[in-house]
Amino acid sequence: MKRLICLVLATLLAVLSVPPASAQDSSIVVFRKKIEHPKIIALTFDDGPHPRHTTEILDILRKYEVRATFFVVGENAGYYPDVFRRIVNEGHEIGNHTFSHKCFKKLTAFQMKSEIERCDNLLNEIFGYKTKLFRPPEGVLPGTIYRYIKDENYTVILWSIDTRDWAGTPAEAMVKNIKEKVSPGDIILMHDFARRGHTVEALKMIIPYLIKEGYTFVTVSELLGYD
């Protein structure tokens, strides 16, 4: 129920263009889709790394020569540093998904800042990796953290298609959802630490379908034209 409430809030906060509401801070950069873009798409995976799920996902991505973006939870990277190193070594992009995945709705500005910094520091310690991509847990980004996000030059990445793998959605339903909604420039949300998820099973069908439809897979930064 708590996760559902946070996701409802995320829907209300999400935007389709670069800036969020100017009444809060128009200089904060937030993306959930690259509008009017060629037929490219970005797969993103949240909450990992996980010793089994992430490894299985990496095997599939390698099979199809697909690069993706992993929004890593620092605590999990600390538990499974070898899996984190594999993500980086195989050419995938890393984003900050906080240290312990606490919903920001309940945190102070100081606590939110600490969650972001602790994740960054650990990723740097493990691999010397520094990212400017940030995805808040559940997509909730309170206005009290906007100044820090701006000062640190983070780009906030949300999503345009939620596969709902975190809710235990059957693989066939996830594939159907993507087939009905997908369009050029989409950012697809999946998880490599969904305990009840069927992400791996769905991914085996999603990637071949999108390739057949003429899509090219890119990292989030490539999608946004940063690389």
N, C-alpha and C positions, 0 to 999 in steps of 0.2 A: 504493500500500500504506500509506504514512504517513497519508494522508487517511482510509483505511478504519479504521485503528487508532484515530484520533482520534474518528471517528464512533461506533465501538463504545463508546468511553469516554463519549461524549456521551449515548448511550442509557442507560448505567448511572447517569449523573449527573442525567438529566432527571427532573422531578417533574410531577405532575398538579395539585397545589394550590399555594397561595401560598408557604409556607415550605419550604425544603429540610430535610435531616435536622437535628433539633435538637441532635444531638451535635456539629455543626459550628458553626452559628450560626443560630438560629431567627429572627433579626431580618432576615436577608437576604431580600429579596423576589424570588422567581423565578416566572415564569409560562411555561407552554407551552400552556395552554388555559384558557378561561374556562368553568368547569363550570356547568351549569344556567343557560344564557343563552338569550335569544331567538334567533331564526334570523338571526344576524349572523355574519360571518366576516371574518378579516383576512388579506390577502395581504401577504407580506413578501418583499423581494428583498435578497440579500446580495452583497457583494464589489464593487459598482460604485463610482462610475459608469463606464460604458463608452461611448465615442463612438457606437457603432452599436447595441449590444444595448439599452442603457438608453433610447436615443431611440426605438427601435421599441416597447419596452414602454410608454413614456409615451404614444405615439400610440394604442395599444390602450386604455389606461386612460382617456384623454381621450374616445375614441369612445364608451365605455360609461359615462362619468361615474363612474368608480370611483376612489376614493382608497386609497392603499396606504402601507405603511411601508418605507422603504429603509434598510437597515443598511449604512452607507457606510464604505468603507476610506479613511482620510484621504489616503494616498498617491495613490490614484486620483482623489480629489476635487481634489487639487493638480494632477494631470495634466490633468484635464478640468473646470475650474471652471465653464465655461458650462453643461455638462450638469448639474452639481450645482445651479446656480442655477435651471435649468429645473424640476428636481424640486421645489424649494421653492416656486417661483413658481406652479406648477400645483396647489398645495394638498396635496402629499403630506407625510407625516411622515418625519423623519430620526432614525435611531438610530446610535449609535457602534459600529463593528465593528473597532476598533483602527486603528492607523496603517498597519501593513504586513502584517496578517493572519498573524502567526506563531502557531502552535499553542501555547497557554499551558502545555501539559504540560512543555515544555522550557525555560520561562523562570523567572527568579527573580521574587519579588514586586516588586522595584524595576523590572525590565524590563517586567512586565505593567502596572504603574502608568504607566510612561513611554509605552507603546503607547496606552493610553486617553487620557492627557492630551495627547499630540501630536495625536491625531485631533481631540479637542475643540478644541484651540487653532487648528488649521487651518480647521475648519468655521466657527469664530467669525471668523477672519480673512477668509475668503472671503465670508461672507454675514451675519455676526453671529448665527449660529445656535447655540443651546445646547440640548442634549438631555439627558434623564436616563434614556433607554432605552439599554441596553447588551446586545449579543449577542456572547459570546466566540467566537472562531474555532473552528469545528467543534463548538461547544457545550460545550467543555471549560472548566470553571471550578474551578481548584484552590483548596483551602481557604486557602492563603497569601495570596490576594487579597481574601478576604471582608471583612476589616476596612476596607480601602480602599473597597470597594463600599458598605459600610454608611455610612461616614463621609461619602461624597460623595452619598449618597441616590440611587444608581442603582437602577433596576428592571431585573433581568436577564430577557430575553425569549428563550425557546427556541422550540419548535414542537411541534405535535401531528401534523402530516402533512408528511413529507419527500417531495417529488416526485422526488428523486434526479436532477434535471436536471444536476447537476454530474458525474454518472457517464455522461452521454451517453444516458440513457434515452429511447427513442422517445416522441414526443408522445402517441401513442395509449395507450401504457402508463401515462404520467403521468395522463392523463385517466381511465383505468380505475381507477387507484389512488385517485384522489380520489372518484370515484363510489361506490366500495366502502366508503371510510372516513369520508367527510365527515359531520360533525354540527355542530349549533349551537355557536358559541364557539370553533371551531377556529382555529389560527394555522398558515397554510400556508407552508412554506419553499420559496422559489425563488431563483434567482440571475440577476443581470443582467450577470454577468461569467463565465459558464460557457463556456469555450472550445469544448467539444464538445457543448454543450447544445442542446436543441430547445425552449427556454423560450417563445420568441415564438410558435412554431407551436402549442404546447400551450395557451398563454394564450388564443389565439383561439377555442379550443373550451371551455376551462374556464369562462371568465366567462359566456358565454351559457347554458351548462348550469346553473350555480349560480343565475343570475338566474331562469331558468325554474323552478327548484326552490324559488323563493321566498326566496332568501338576499339580504341586504343587506350590501354591502361597507363596512367601516369601517377606520380606522387602529387600530393596536394600543392607543393611549391611549384611543380611544373604546370599544374592546372592553372594556378594563379599567375603564371608567367614570371615567377621569381628566378627561375633557372634559365 
